[in-house]
Amino acid sequence: MHAPDGFIDVPVSAAAGVLAAGAIAVSLRGARRELDDTARPGAGAGAERTAPLAGLVAAFIFAVQMLNFPVAAGTSGHLLGGALAAILVGPYTGVLCVSVVLLLQSVLFADGGLTALGVNITTMALTTTVVAYALFRGLVKVLPRSRRSVTAASFVAALVSVPASAVVFTLLYAVGGTTDVSIGQVATAMVGVHVLIGLGEAAITALTVGAVIAVRPDLVHGARGLRQKLKLRVNGELVDAPETAEPVPAPARSPRRVWTAGLVTSLVLAGFVSFYASANPDGLEKVAADHGIDKQAEEHAVADSPLADYGVKDVDDARLSGGLAGVIGVGVTVVAGTGVFWAVRRRRTADEQAEATSPAGTSV
């Protein structure tokens, strides 16, 4: 759903940019709390830092977004990632994860217009994260607190977040669209195809969240406080222990294996599996072509980038070119994302230290 330059006029694009900037500013403040390990229930003095994990989430989203999957005749879709990021690392950090991905895609790969960056952040990062996490929290409150419930809630939240993003794009187009097209037709087409894409988003999100919960539920923001059933060996057989009053924290294990496995998976998806992705246009591209919205599309400002269109310039072999571009993208995203989240977390630590040493914060 990466909107290019020209679909939305300058005033509305600028307004979306202001909204996106405000959302990022708020998310930077909120992410400082989410990235603070000591605030995590069950986290002790040896709790691992979460900034590298948030950077990994951004890299994984970048990789999976390269895997367009077919959803209808001549149409494909790809992960938006807001729901996945919000559930894994928190809504504020999730907005930043997807925003980092969108920025790098636009600047390095000419995917999504530069002047349309605010539109894309609003639709793909802000809308999906807010809608998905609000629905997810509502569902986990009424469902039994179990791993299956968290996975099921992830599926539903991700499913709804995609057509919600399509609705917001349609509203922006209704105000600032650059072609004379019936808004009713645009809305019907956008929501219809993105409901189908939402099914793919939901499956990817639920599978990923379920896989992480299975090995490290303590690393999943949306699964904090899950009760773990204790097992007792009675007469040689394992039986469920009585329920405890307090949640039992997951065993303190290093996150390195999870981080390594996630990075390797991202590299394989972007560097190899992406070659087999659907070549059909995604939902927005298909709707734009069918209804003439793309008549005003402008050439990307960095269309001659060495990595434009997810290929390495001057590398003739399509498989090698796409694979190298994917690997480079994952590497840049994990480094940039981790750097951003380290800086955010260190800023919170510095603020806390300054407050503790200030006259008002000095205890007597």
Protein Blocks (a to p, Z undefined) as FASTA:
>chain_A
ZZcehjacfklmmmmmmmmmmmmmmmmmmmmmmmmmklpghiafklccfklmmmmmmmmm
mmmmmmccdfbehiacddehlmmmmmmnojklmmmmmmmmmmmmmmmnogaifklmmmmm
mmmmmmmmmmmmmmmmmmmmmmccdfklmmmmmmmmmmmmmmmmmmmmmmmmmmmpcbdc
dfklmmmmmmmmmmmmmmmmmmmmmmmmmmmmmmmmmlpmklgoiacdddddeehiacdd
dddfbdcddddddfklmmmmmmmmmmmmmmmmmmmpcfbdcfklmmmmmnommmmpccdf
klmgfkgghiaehiablklmmmmmmmmmmmmmmmmmmmmmmmmmmmmmmmmmmmmmpmkl
pcZZ
